Amino acid sequence: MNRSFAALAVNFVGFQLLWFVAVYGGARGWGGWALMVLVVMQAGVWALNRAWRRDLPLLATGAVACLLCEPAWLASGLIRYQDWSLGWLAPAWIWALWLGFAVSFNYSLAWLRPRLALAALFGGVGGVFSVTVGIHLGAATTPHGWWPLAVTYCVVWALVVPALAFAARRLARGSDKEVHDYA
């Protein structure tokens, strides 16, 4: 197995584990472990491909997206995270999800980089599905009901996912080193 494919596999499996630890852990009060999963996932990817310079801008983009989206959802009362009282700041496990998702556009989600319309569909449907599963697992509640949150998530994620795909594509094009398109 070549190192690029191995990095993709570590990212794919790592993000699935990250999502589970974040959401299931968030529902049970140990969601902070998601940050550790993110660190281990990235360390594994970087040990295999040494492309940390290429990933840092996407990690930063994920942080900015979290700073823009989460306070709006939290302050408006569209979503409330389990055992979380800060009205505008997301818990650590949500931050880990945003960062892990954003960096995945260099690996397991690289196939979406040239397919922005598909990325929008993937984001709209996937965002609603993901938050719905998280709510059913007990990680969050919807004080104003599921429909307002679902509509908001659908619209926002239909914009965020193509924006992340586009950013990853632009950053890859500007990279000095060879960039592997895993698609």
C-alpha positions as CSV (number, residue, x, y, z in Angstrom):
1,M,0.0,0.0,0.0
2,N,1.5,3.4,-0.9
3,R,1.9,6.1,1.6
4,S,-0.7,8.4,0.0
5,F,-3.4,5.8,0.1
6,A,-2.4,4.9,3.6
7,A,-2.8,8.6,4.6
8,L,-6.3,8.6,3.0
9,A,-7.2,5.5,4.9
10,V,-6.0,6.9,8.2
11,N,-8.0,10.1,7.5
12,F,-11.2,8.2,6.5
13,V,-11.1,5.7,9.5
14,G,-9.9,8.5,11.8
15,F,-12.7,10.8,10.9
16,Q,-15.3,8.0,11.5
17,L,-13.9,7.4,14.9
18,L,-13.7,11.1,15.6
19,W,-17.3,11.6,14.7
20,F,-18.4,8.7,17.0
21,V,-16.2,9.8,19.9
22,A,-17.3,13.4,19.5
23,V,-21.0,12.8,19.2
24,Y,-21.5,9.8,21.4
25,G,-18.9,11.2,23.9
26,G,-20.6,14.6,23.8
27,A,-23.9,12.9,24.8
28,R,-22.2,11.3,27.8
29,G,-19.9,14.0,29.0
30,W,-16.6,12.8,27.5
31,G,-16.7,14.5,24.2
32,G,-13.4,16.2,25.0
33,W,-11.7,13.0,23.9
34,A,-12.5,14.0,20.4
35,L,-9.6,16.4,20.4
36,M,-7.3,13.6,21.2
37,V,-8.7,11.5,18.4
38,L,-8.2,14.5,16.0
39,V,-4.6,14.9,17.1
40,V,-3.8,11.1,16.7
41,M,-5.6,11.1,13.3
42,Q,-3.5,14.0,12.1
43,A,-0.3,12.7,13.5
44,G,-0.9,9.4,11.7
45,V,-1.6,11.2,8.4
46,W,1.4,13.4,8.8
47,A,3.7,10.5,9.7
48,L,2.6,8.9,6.4
49,N,2.7,11.8,4.0
50,R,4.6,14.7,5.7
51,A,2.1,17.2,4.2
52,W,1.4,19.1,7.4
53,R,2.0,22.5,5.7
54,R,-0.7,21.7,3.2
55,D,-3.2,20.8,6.0
56,L,-2.7,23.7,8.3
57,P,-4.7,26.2,6.1
58,L,-7.6,23.8,6.0
59,L,-7.5,23.3,9.7
60,A,-7.6,27.1,10.1
61,T,-10.5,27.3,7.6
62,G,-12.4,24.8,9.7
63,A,-11.8,26.9,12.8
64,V,-13.1,30.0,11.0
65,A,-16.2,28.1,9.8
66,C,-16.8,26.9,13.4
67,L,-16.4,30.5,14.7
68,L,-18.9,31.8,12.1
69,C,-21.6,29.1,12.3
70,E,-21.7,27.7,15.8
71,P,-22.3,31.0,17.6
72,A,-25.3,31.8,15.3
73,W,-26.9,28.4,16.0
74,L,-26.2,28.5,19.7
75,A,-27.2,32.1,20.4
76,S,-30.4,31.7,18.4
77,G,-31.3,28.6,20.4
78,L,-31.6,26.4,17.3
79,I,-29.3,23.9,19.0
80,R,-28.2,23.3,22.5
81,Y,-25.4,20.9,23.2
82,Q,-25.6,18.4,26.1
83,D,-24.1,19.7,29.4
84,W,-22.9,22.9,27.7
85,S,-23.9,26.3,29.1
86,L,-21.8,28.8,27.1
87,G,-24.4,30.4,24.9
88,W,-22.2,31.2,21.9
89,L,-19.1,29.1,22.1
90,A,-19.2,25.5,20.9
91,P,-17.8,22.7,23.0
92,A,-14.4,21.1,22.3
93,W,-15.9,18.1,20.5
94,I,-17.7,20.3,18.0
95,W,-14.4,22.1,17.3
96,A,-12.7,18.8,16.7
97,L,-15.5,17.8,14.2
98,W,-15.1,21.1,12.3
99,L,-11.3,20.8,12.1
100,G,-11.4,17.1,11.2
101,F,-14.0,17.6,8.6
102,A,-12.2,20.5,7.0
103,V,-8.8,18.7,6.7
104,S,-10.6,15.7,5.2
105,F,-10.8,17.7,1.9
106,N,-7.2,16.9,1.4
107,Y,-7.8,13.2,1.9
108,S,-11.0,11.2,2.0
109,L,-13.2,14.0,0.7
110,A,-10.7,15.1,-2.0
111,W,-13.1,13.6,-4.6
112,L,-15.5,16.5,-3.9
113,R,-13.0,19.3,-4.7
114,P,-13.8,19.5,-8.4
115,R,-17.5,18.7,-7.9
116,L,-18.9,21.7,-6.2
117,A,-22.6,21.1,-7.0
118,L,-22.3,17.5,-5.6
119,A,-20.5,19.0,-2.6
120,A,-23.5,21.3,-2.0
121,L,-25.9,18.3,-2.2
122,F,-23.6,16.2,0.0
123,G,-23.4,19.1,2.5
124,G,-27.1,19.8,2.7
125,V,-28.2,16.2,3.1
126,G,-25.2,15.1,5.1
127,G,-25.4,18.1,7.5
128,V,-29.0,17.4,8.3
129,F,-28.4,13.6,8.6
130,S,-25.4,14.1,10.9
131,V,-27.1,16.6,13.3
132,T,-30.2,14.4,13.4
133,V,-28.2,11.4,14.4
134,G,-26.4,13.4,17.0
135,I,-29.7,14.6,18.5
136,H,-31.0,11.1,18.6
137,L,-27.9,10.0,20.4
138,G,-28.4,12.7,23.0
139,A,-25.5,15.0,22.1
140,A,-27.8,18.0,21.5
141,T,-31.4,19.2,21.7
142,T,-33.4,21.5,19.4
143,P,-35.2,24.0,21.6
144,H,-37.2,25.5,18.7
145,G,-37.9,22.1,17.1
146,W,-36.2,19.9,14.5
147,W,-37.6,21.6,11.4
148,P,-36.0,25.1,11.9
149,L,-32.7,23.5,12.7
150,A,-32.9,21.1,9.7
151,V,-33.7,23.8,7.2
152,T,-30.9,26.0,8.6
153,Y,-28.4,23.2,8.6
154,C,-29.4,22.2,5.1
155,V,-28.8,25.7,3.7
156,V,-25.6,26.4,5.7
157,W,-24.0,23.0,5.0
158,A,-24.9,23.3,1.3
159,L,-22.7,26.4,1.3
160,V,-20.0,25.3,3.7
161,V,-19.1,22.0,2.0
162,P,-18.5,23.5,-1.5
163,A,-16.6,26.4,0.1
164,L,-14.3,23.9,1.9
165,A,-13.9,21.9,-1.3
166,F,-13.1,25.0,-3.3
167,A,-10.6,26.2,-0.6
168,A,-8.9,22.8,-0.6
169,R,-8.7,22.9,-4.4
170,R,-7.2,26.4,-4.5
171,L,-4.8,25.5,-1.7
172,A,-3.7,22.3,-3.5
173,R,-3.2,24.2,-6.7
174,G,-0.9,26.7,-4.9
175,S,1.1,24.0,-3.2
176,D,4.8,23.7,-4.0
177,K,4.9,20.0,-3.5
178,E,3.1,17.3,-5.5
179,V,-0.5,17.1,-4.3
180,H,-2.2,13.7,-4.6
181,D,-5.8,13.8,-5.7
182,Y,-7.2,10.7,-4.1
183,A,-10.4,10.7,-6.2
